[in-house]
Amino acid sequence: MEVLQNFKNLFFDVWNEGISGVNISEIIIALLIFLFFLFLRGVFSKFVVKRLENYVSKSTNNFDNSLVFSMEGPAKFFPVVLGFFVSTSYLTVETQAAEFLETINRSLITILIFWTFHQIIGPLSVVIKSVGGLLSKDLINWIIKAIKVLIFILGAAAVLELWGIKIGPIIAGLGLFGVAVALGAQDLFKNLISGILVLVERRFQVGDWIYVEGVIEGTVESIGFRSTVVRRFDKSLATIPNFQFAENAVINNTQTTNRRINWMIGLEYRTTSEQLKNIKKEIEDYIKKSDDFVKSKDTLLSVKVDQFAASSIDIRLICFTKTRHFQEWLNVKDTLALEIKNIVEKNKASFAFPSTSVYVEKNS
């Protein structure tokens, strides 16, 4: 009986002492409180968050949709933070353990705050894009990414400070390391700065058709920190370093106000002066009457004899179409070419082609 009594006394001593002086009953109750908050988190996630998502999905306001979906993570994390705080507040702990638990609580709250800031940047970007006329969408996206990275770094620094890890020496060490890296990564920084210049100067945007002589021609698919992805017309994908767009002339065909037609029409030398006059006049009249071409004082329209070439009399045609779209421009050119052929044939003239005359002398 004495053995059992000793075991009973030892059992209750261990129970009361618990872990680090914390009663096991308190630990069990604290765990139950934490589990209760986890249960509330599941209920909140299943009913409240899902219903909010279903509700805003029916709205045409992009800000509401983006806000609810981006805040889903922090909203689910909040019951965990609150549950841990309530459960640890119930415990009666010694000073050292209390400081440790308080540091954990502060760390969780810090993570929640910076996570919320990180996620709310997305919905704010929707508003900025809708009202931001001074900045391009690509530049706004770039700034948003930079802000998110900065928030992450600041949040990580704040958590490290709570645990007594000083970030000052780390930053100083990274500064020295950065100098060494910069000396060997000049091209990387050159491309980064060039990318910023491209976005700030709005040389082109995603979806634009660009041409850089000797480098690339195609449609821009994405603009990154170091390089730009361009889809060529053969559907192959090219990744071009950004410095190419800063150091070379970039022709943005998408920003063309009017597409030009510049043709040389070669007629045979047997074409008479009267035929030449009629052909020029009829081509010019057709362009002036057509709705496909621009007619104004500031826009050139010229149908003139340009030169007497080796095998032809050349008429230079210069005009501008109203459309800026490539496919429509091809259709207008096709219609104009057929009309010019009809005009030449109607005036009983012919197109010239390269030819060579050979004279043979006969010896008597």
Buried (B, 14 or more C-beta within 10 A) or exposed (E): EEEEEEEEEEEEEEEEEBEEEBBEEBBEBBEEBBEBBBEBBEEBBEEEBEEBEEEBEEEEEBBBBBBBBBBBEBBBBBBBBBBBBBBBEEBEBEEEBEEBBBBBBBBBBBBBBBBBBBBBBBBBBBEBBEEEEEBBBBBBBBBBBEBBEEBBEBBBBBBBBBEEEEBEEEEEEEEEEEEEEEEEEEEBEBBBEBBBBBBEEBBBBBEBBBEBEEBBBBBBBEBBEBBBBBBEEEEEEBEBBBBBBBEEEBBBBBBBEBBEBEBEBBBBEEBEEEBBEBBBEBBBEBBEEBEBBBBEEEBEBEBEBBEEEEBBBBBBBBBBBBBBEEEBBEEBBEEBEEBBEEBBEEBEBEBBEEEEEEEEEEEE
